[in-house]
Amino acid sequence: MRLVLLLLPAMLMAQAVPDAPYFEKDQIRALIVTGRNNHDWRATTPFLRQVLDATGRFDVRVTEEPMSMSAESLRPYDVMIVNYCGPRWSPATEKAVEDFVRAGKGMVAIHAASYPFGDVEVLAEKMGRTGVFEKPWPEWARMIGARWAAAEPKTGHGARHAYKVTWKDAAHPIARGLAPHFLISDELYHNFRLESGIHVLATAFDALDKRGTGKDEPLLWTVSYGKGRVFHTALGHDLAAMQSPGFIASYARGVEWAARGAVTLPVSIDLHPKDKDAVRVLVVTGGHGHEASFYSLFEGSRRMLVNIDPHPGAFRRDIRKAYDVVVLYDLMATMPDAHQANLKAFVESGKGVVVLHHALADFADWEWWWREVTGGLYDLKKSGFQHDLELVVKPTGTHPIVRGLPEMRIYDETYIRVWQSESIQPLLTLDHPTSDRIVGWIGPSKTSKVVVLQPGHGREAHESPWYKTLVERAILWSAGRM
């Protein structure tokens, strides 16, 4: 009996924090339900996730098979976001969803989720085929606060156009602090059959010349369902509509409110947030063609604030106060003396330099650069290259840039007979008859942290997570952040 009593608190704790090791600590657990829709859910679902991820407040999962949802699979979540318009779910799934919300969890219904479980006639017409929808699910309308009606006046929308959404309850936590109006280009739903007890947050005027009703139509509202909170938005027909700042803010804040009953998110949601101390990076191109995929190396990182400035303007001025690191992906045999002086001043001030791929051929007439700074030079007359090879690149040593990285298969271009200083510190090696052995290193500069990475010719390298990690680490280390 004593053993049972000792184990009971631990068992209860495990039940109270379901699947804790598999979720981010102290984050709102959100489940996006999608996979069937007469709208482009494949484009909108990743965006709905991106918005929540960008806030840093949510641990987001996605299911494309909502019919598999059960009470047990929903148990860990705080809120579900429904980006769905398709067939009825199983009775067990529908009951699990009802119980989930009724017990105090949150729900957010997006745009077409207004009508998947309503009047059969209009739904079959909307989907362009019959036999898809079964009997209506009455509890769905009660949960989301509205029903899509086939009878006159029919629920629907006029011509898609740009219109102003007006907040009607500016004091509600979702709307508090936001501007009184926001602009969106979207469908404007009208003639909802609204349930009693909904709380309208925002409306828009449905103009007659857009085949509208000539009156204000409710578009955003909240609903209480049991102990749970529901936020409904009729906005979000497609990705272009969702990219409106008004949609982004109202959606993210609506999800937080449905989950927690309060809103702490800012009035503006930055989809590309940066750390306050993000490394300021100048990326220099020019003199050599490259694929646009190169720029994807710098997307999605909170730790880098990147500006692209190609030759001939990159070093037209003193850049020491503007940037922490220069990344070179150019190929310039020479440049004006004044530009040279600005780059030299940057290096001698202790700022970082990262040299990628063909930038090894930079400034062949400037011996100080390749002998004392980078420690390497691809000589256009003596060195050689070979395109389109499958290679295995091996990290070497314990330097922070390569520490813990595995050897990696990469499809890339090799260089051979590159001049290399005896003072370089190897980072990467490659055993291939068309390549020099050392293909990544720390340069010999006495004032600057310089990294040279020879891989990086095309899309296959740029899109490699391994290579992207390598480049980001090189930038952070050269800035003194590792």
VOGU-3710 file (C-alpha; in Angstrom, 3 decimals, decimal comma):
1> mrlvllllpa> 0,000/0,000/0,000  2,831/2,422/0,834  4,412/1,803/-2,580  1,100/2,525/-4,315  0,693/5,777/-2,403  4,226/6,854/-3,333  3,690/6,091/-7,008  0,278/7,768/-7,256  1,519/11,420/-7,284  4,018/10,584/-10,015
11> mlmaqavpda> 1,295/8,897/-12,073  -1,019/11,869/-11,672  1,779/14,268/-12,651  2,485/12,258/-15,801  -1,194/12,499/-16,723  -1,296/16,236/-16,027  1,642/16,926/-18,363  0,947/14,631/-21,346  3,852/13,870/-23,656  5,900/16,626/-22,009
21> pyfekdqira> 9,281/15,561/-23,434  7,936/15,890/-26,963  6,791/19,519/-26,727  8,663/22,762/-26,222  8,539/23,840/-22,604  6,162/26,684/-21,680  4,817/26,985/-25,231  1,162/26,981/-26,283  0,514/23,627/-27,916  -1,339/24,229/-31,172
31> livtgrnnhd> -2,679/21,691/-33,665  -3,562/22,804/-37,206  -6,238/20,579/-38,739  -6,188/20,504/-42,530  -5,842/18,095/-45,481  -9,226/18,598/-47,163  -10,373/21,942/-48,512  -11,766/23,482/-51,688  -9,171/26,193/-51,041  -5,403/25,933/-51,456
41> wrattpflrq> -4,652/24,418/-48,058  -1,221/23,266/-49,216  -0,171/26,919/-49,474  -2,115/28,378/-46,549  -1,362/25,754/-43,902  2,427/26,332/-43,898  1,760/30,066/-43,657  -0,592/29,641/-40,694  2,169/27,668/-39,019  4,835/30,233/-39,955
51> vldatgrfdv> 2,846/33,025/-38,294  2,612/31,150/-35,006  6,228/29,981/-35,141  7,402/33,558/-35,725  5,898/34,714/-32,432  8,041/32,293/-30,428  5,026/31,458/-28,237  3,696/28,288/-29,876  4,709/24,678/-30,413  2,786/23,904/-33,610
61> rvteepmsms> 1,879/20,524/-35,112  -0,185/19,750/-38,229  -2,509/16,889/-39,086  -3,732/16,253/-42,632  -5,845/13,289/-41,506  -8,420/14,777/-39,120  -10,555/11,636/-39,239  -7,868/9,949/-37,159  -8,220/12,446/-34,300  -9,336/11,042/-30,962
71> aeslrpydvm> -9,683/12,198/-27,392  -6,237/10,774/-26,676  -4,537/12,385/-29,685  -6,074/15,788/-28,843  -5,312/15,582/-25,128  -1,863/17,281/-25,216  -3,038/20,364/-27,121  -4,281/23,726/-25,877  -5,891/24,893/-29,121  -6,819/23,540/-32,528
81> ivnycgprws> -6,836/25,650/-35,707  -9,237/24,340/-38,334  -8,198/25,067/-41,922  -10,521/22,420/-43,305  -13,520/22,087/-45,596  -14,300/18,473/-46,369  -16,347/15,421/-45,444  -17,830/14,746/-42,026  -15,550/13,169/-39,483  -16,349/9,942/-37,664
91> patekavedf> -18,792/10,119/-34,735  -15,929/9,329/-32,344  -13,756/12,128/-33,768  -16,579/14,656/-33,701  -17,349/13,811/-30,086  -13,636/14,099/-29,221  -13,543/17,592/-30,766  -16,713/18,663/-28,966  -15,372/17,372/-25,660  -11,983/19,021/-26,302
101> vragkgmvai> -13,529/22,483/-26,600  -16,276/21,997/-24,045  -13,725/21,014/-21,397  -11,935/24,366/-21,688  -9,588/24,111/-24,659  -9,512/26,547/-27,583  -10,520/26,435/-31,230  -9,970/28,765/-34,200  -11,998/28,378/-37,414  -10,463/29,782/-40,606
111> haasypfgdv> -12,527/31,002/-43,585  -13,958/27,907/-45,353  -14,171/26,051/-42,036  -17,444/27,976/-41,746  -19,250/25,508/-43,979  -17,919/21,933/-44,113  -20,586/20,506/-41,810  -23,648/22,623/-42,626  -26,377/22,576/-45,292  -25,879/19,701/-47,713
121> evlaekmgrt> -27,071/21,460/-50,881  -24,805/24,467/-50,761  -21,829/22,391/-49,715  -22,194/19,962/-52,582  -22,516/22,905/-54,946  -19,415/24,570/-53,507  -17,340/21,411/-53,891  -18,606/20,887/-57,439  -19,883/17,376/-56,816  -22,593/15,534/-54,934
131> gvfekpwpew> -22,415/12,792/-52,378  -19,455/14,326/-50,559  -21,245/15,685/-47,515  -23,567/13,760/-45,268  -26,049/15,094/-42,744  -25,135/18,396/-41,053  -23,209/18,347/-37,776  -25,304/20,710/-35,590  -22,691/20,994/-32,840  -20,186/22,428/-35,324
141> armigarwaa> -22,400/25,461/-35,919  -22,797/25,887/-32,158  -19,033/25,678/-31,657  -18,086/28,207/-34,338  -21,156/30,408/-33,837  -22,591/30,323/-37,359  -24,179/28,168/-40,026  -23,716/28,371/-43,784  -27,248/28,374/-45,239  -28,547/27,157/-48,613
151> aepktghgar> -31,955/28,833/-48,256  -32,500/32,485/-49,236  -30,850/34,723/-48,398  -28,034/32,306/-49,210  -24,765/32,476/-47,368  -21,959/33,277/-49,790  -19,849/36,129/-51,073  -19,647/38,595/-53,941  -16,637/39,457/-56,068  -13,319/39,218/-54,330
161> haykvtwkda> -11,997/42,745/-53,736  -10,028/44,945/-51,360  -12,040/46,232/-48,409  -11,671/47,664/-44,933  -12,279/45,553/-41,832  -13,469/47,595/-38,834  -13,063/46,544/-35,225  -16,339/46,818/-33,305  -14,976/45,886/-29,888  -11,605/47,581/-29,615
171> ahpiarglap> -11,417/46,672/-25,926  -11,443/42,909/-26,499  -8,034/41,297/-25,823  -7,689/40,233/-29,475  -8,297/43,781/-30,738  -6,803/45,818/-27,912  -4,108/48,186/-29,180  -4,726/47,484/-32,859  -5,602/50,205/-35,369  -9,380/50,777/-35,763
181> hflisdelyh> -9,319/49,364/-39,312  -7,197/47,179/-41,540  -7,213/46,559/-45,279  -7,440/43,163/-46,946  -8,130/41,752/-50,407  -10,366/38,748/-49,800  -13,764/37,209/-50,246  -16,337/38,922/-48,042  -18,739/36,350/-46,629  -22,330/37,455/-46,098
191> nfrlesgihv> -25,667/36,184/-44,774  -24,291/33,854/-42,121  -26,952/32,318/-39,885  -25,455/33,400/-36,593  -25,938/31,536/-33,331  -27,130/33,403/-30,278  -24,422/34,399/-27,855  -21,638/35,171/-30,326  -19,569/38,271/-29,688  -18,827/40,198/-32,886
201> latafdaldk> -15,343/41,677/-32,961  -15,080/43,068/-36,507  -17,233/43,715/-39,579  -16,838/44,947/-43,152  -19,215/46,793/-45,465  -20,419/44,504/-48,266  -20,779/46,875/-51,240  -23,615/46,381/-53,700  -21,349/47,053/-56,672  -19,317/43,995/-55,610
211> rgtgkdepll> -22,460/41,816/-55,566  -22,737/42,323/-51,846  -25,619/42,921/-49,456  -25,148/46,649/-48,999  -24,672/46,315/-45,251  -22,046/45,593/-42,631  -21,303/41,885/-42,362  -19,760/40,243/-39,278  -16,451/38,534/-40,100  -14,586/38,048/-36,814
221> wtvsygkgrv> -16,247/36,911/-33,611  -15,808/34,821/-30,482  -17,959/32,074/-29,028  -18,125/30,327/-25,678  -18,685/26,590/-25,946  -18,896/24,963/-22,554  -15,713/26,086/-20,812  -13,911/26,530/-24,101  -13,169/29,595/-26,225  -13,633/29,783/-29,993
231> fhtalghdla> -12,362/32,473/-32,350  -13,874/32,552/-35,842  -12,431/34,476/-38,779  -14,163/34,499/-42,152  -10,980/35,941/-43,643  -8,198/33,978/-45,322  -9,363/32,745/-48,740  -5,808/32,263/-49,974  -2,183/33,047/-49,211  -2,415/36,576/-50,633
241> amqspgfias> -5,299/37,365/-48,277  -3,546/35,848/-45,284  -0,470/37,989/-45,886  -2,394/41,108/-44,879  -0,886/42,421/-41,617  -4,426/42,709/-40,271  -5,097/39,040/-40,853  -1,739/38,043/-39,365  -2,247/40,032/-36,168  -5,892/39,054/-35,652
251> yargvewaar> -5,180/35,384/-36,371  -2,146/35,047/-34,070  -3,794/36,977/-31,262  -7,011/35,025/-31,787  -5,160/31,729/-31,399  -3,499/32,915/-28,195  -6,817/34,129/-26,801  -8,560/30,849/-27,642  -5,786/28,924/-25,917  -5,257/31,123/-22,868
261> gavtlpvsid> -8,137/33,583/-22,556  -5,664/36,470/-22,660  -3,400/38,071/-25,254  0,248/38,967/-24,721  1,358/39,125/-28,360  2,332/42,509/-29,829  0,040/44,387/-32,199  2,436/43,719/-35,087  3,726/40,221/-35,827  7,120/40,099/-37,531
271> lhpkdkdavr> 7,268/37,015/-39,746  11,048/37,253/-39,971  12,080/38,114/-36,413  15,696/38,835/-35,559  17,529/38,648/-32,265  18,347/42,034/-30,769  22,031/41,273/-31,159  21,748/39,712/-34,637  24,981/39,755/-36,618  24,932/42,459/-39,294
281> vlvvtgghgh> 26,075/40,803/-42,497  27,039/42,344/-45,833  26,831/39,810/-48,669  28,819/40,861/-51,737  28,189/39,372/-55,171  29,202/40,273/-58,710  31,580/39,132/-61,418  30,336/35,532/-61,489  26,917/34,073/-62,256  25,100/32,106/-59,570
291> easfyslfeg> 21,706/30,582/-58,885  19,101/32,478/-56,883  19,103/29,584/-54,405  22,273/31,109/-52,943  20,191/33,685/-51,073  18,224/30,961/-49,280  21,338/30,421/-47,139  20,427/33,548/-45,171  16,672/33,052/-44,825  14,996/31,969/-41,620
301> srrmlvnidp> 17,838/32,742/-39,224  17,086/34,960/-36,250  20,809/35,436/-35,658  21,719/37,215/-38,903  20,541/40,534/-40,340  21,605/40,367/-43,982  22,005/43,004/-46,684  22,998/42,222/-50,284  25,175/44,811/-52,033  26,984/43,711/-55,229
311> hpgafrrdir> 29,991/45,267/-56,899  30,767/47,953/-57,853  29,000/49,591/-54,904  29,747/47,241/-52,003  32,873/48,990/-50,742  32,200/52,491/-52,008  32,159/53,732/-48,418  33,526/52,913/-44,975  31,454/49,945/-43,731  33,050/49,401/-40,317
321> kaydvvvlyd> 30,121/50,853/-38,351  27,431/49,274/-40,514  28,450/45,590/-40,517  30,026/42,891/-38,361  30,844/40,417/-41,142  31,438/40,564/-44,898  30,468/37,453/-46,884  32,070/37,330/-50,322  30,414/35,365/-53,134  31,896/37,486/-55,892
331> lmatmpdahq> 34,724/37,133/-58,388  36,575/40,377/-58,975  40,138/40,437/-60,249  40,578/43,999/-59,039  38,669/46,964/-57,655  39,292/50,701/-57,233  41,906/51,800/-54,719  39,328/53,599/-52,567  37,183/50,434/-52,339  40,272/48,401/-51,516
341> anlkafvesg> 41,112/50,796/-48,698  37,627/50,477/-47,210  37,784/46,670/-47,237  41,259/46,720/-45,706  40,091/49,078/-42,961  37,209/46,683/-42,230  39,569/43,707/-41,890  42,091/45,582/-39,774  39,345/46,804/-37,443  38,774/43,199/-36,364
351> kgvvvlhhal> 35,533/42,580/-38,243  34,782/39,142/-39,734  35,191/37,831/-43,293  33,678/34,701/-44,879  34,841/33,693/-48,368  32,587/31,305/-50,293  33,424/29,217/-53,352  34,384/31,307/-56,419  35,324/34,260/-54,205  38,599/32,353/-53,757
361> adfadwewww> 39,564/33,931/-57,068  39,047/37,483/-55,757  41,626/40,271/-56,048  44,473/38,317/-57,651  46,426/41,564/-58,087  46,177/42,330/-54,341  48,740/40,042/-52,704  48,015/41,299/-49,194  44,470/39,991/-49,534  45,127/36,414/-50,533
371> revtgglydl> 48,440/35,937/-48,743  47,748/37,576/-45,364  43,950/37,570/-45,077  42,329/34,577/-46,794  45,340/32,292/-47,131  44,208/31,027/-50,505  43,871/31,991/-54,162  42,222/30,295/-57,097  44,546/31,303/-59,930  42,522/31,737/-63,108
381> kksgfqhdle> 45,545/30,652/-65,157  46,849/27,736/-63,077  43,984/26,357/-60,998  41,262/24,057/-62,336  37,668/23,052/-61,644  35,273/20,215/-62,336  31,469/20,610/-62,324  28,741/18,264/-61,106  30,457/15,753/-58,874  29,130/13,685/-56,014
391> lvvkptgthp> 31,522/14,241/-53,138  32,024/13,386/-49,474  33,257/16,383/-47,484  34,763/15,618/-44,070  34,976/18,083/-41,168  38,328/17,943/-39,405  39,415/19,057/-35,953  37,342/20,461/-33,097  36,879/24,047/-34,229  33,435/25,429/-33,222
401> ivrglpemri> 32,442/25,825/-36,879  32,674/22,090/-37,588  32,355/20,592/-34,116  29,739/17,837/-34,169  29,075/18,071/-37,918  29,141/14,693/-39,711  30,887/14,033/-42,984  28,424/14,831/-45,745  27,587/13,767/-49,252  27,315/16,874/-51,409
411> ydetyirvwq> 26,855/17,487/-55,125  29,200/20,301/-56,016  32,156/21,650/-57,982  35,776/20,902/-57,095  38,855/23,125/-57,320  42,423/21,937/-57,765  45,835/23,606/-57,635  44,555/26,401/-55,408  47,413/28,252/-53,735  47,128/27,772/-49,962
421> sesiqplltl> 49,175/29,354/-47,200  51,036/27,102/-44,779  49,405/29,128/-41,977  45,797/28,100/-42,597  43,868/25,961/-40,087  41,954/23,154/-41,881  38,226/22,781/-41,313  37,101/20,553/-44,210  38,882/17,937/-46,291  38,002/16,084/-49,470
431> dhptsdrivg> 39,597/13,024/-51,045  38,957/13,281/-54,791  41,330/13,278/-57,779  39,926/16,570/-59,090  40,256/18,449/-55,786  42,816/19,751/-53,358  42,605/17,973/-50,025  41,786/21,006/-47,826  38,538/22,652/-48,947  37,676/24,732/-45,869
441> wigpsktskv> 39,932/26,622/-43,488  40,568/29,514/-41,097  42,590/32,252/-42,779  45,914/33,597/-41,449  44,737/37,155/-40,765  46,130/38,530/-37,512  43,333/41,068/-37,065  40,182/39,473/-38,474  38,448/36,126/-38,047  38,457/34,832/-41,622
451> vvlqpghgre> 36,729/31,642/-42,840  37,125/30,167/-46,328  34,658/27,522/-47,553  35,356/26,203/-51,025  32,026/24,283/-51,497  28,903/26,159/-52,581  28,645/26,177/-56,370  24,923/25,640/-57,001  21,448/24,766/-55,816  22,364/21,277/-54,622
461> ahespwyktl> 24,829/22,758/-52,130  22,764/25,843/-51,237  19,729/23,744/-50,306  21,709/21,329/-48,153  20,869/21,864/-44,458  24,418/20,764/-43,659  25,924/23,458/-45,875  23,519/26,090/-44,576  24,525/25,248/-41,003  28,189/25,425/-41,988
471> verailwsag> 27,812/28,891/-43,517  25,803/30,250/-40,572  28,356/28,932/-38,110  31,165/30,497/-40,144  29,407/33,868/-40,039  28,662/33,694/-36,319  32,185/32,625/-35,440  33,770/35,310/-37,596  31,588/37,843/-35,754  32,807/36,538/-32,397
481> rm> 29,426/35,001/-31,477  30,591/31,389/-31,053
//
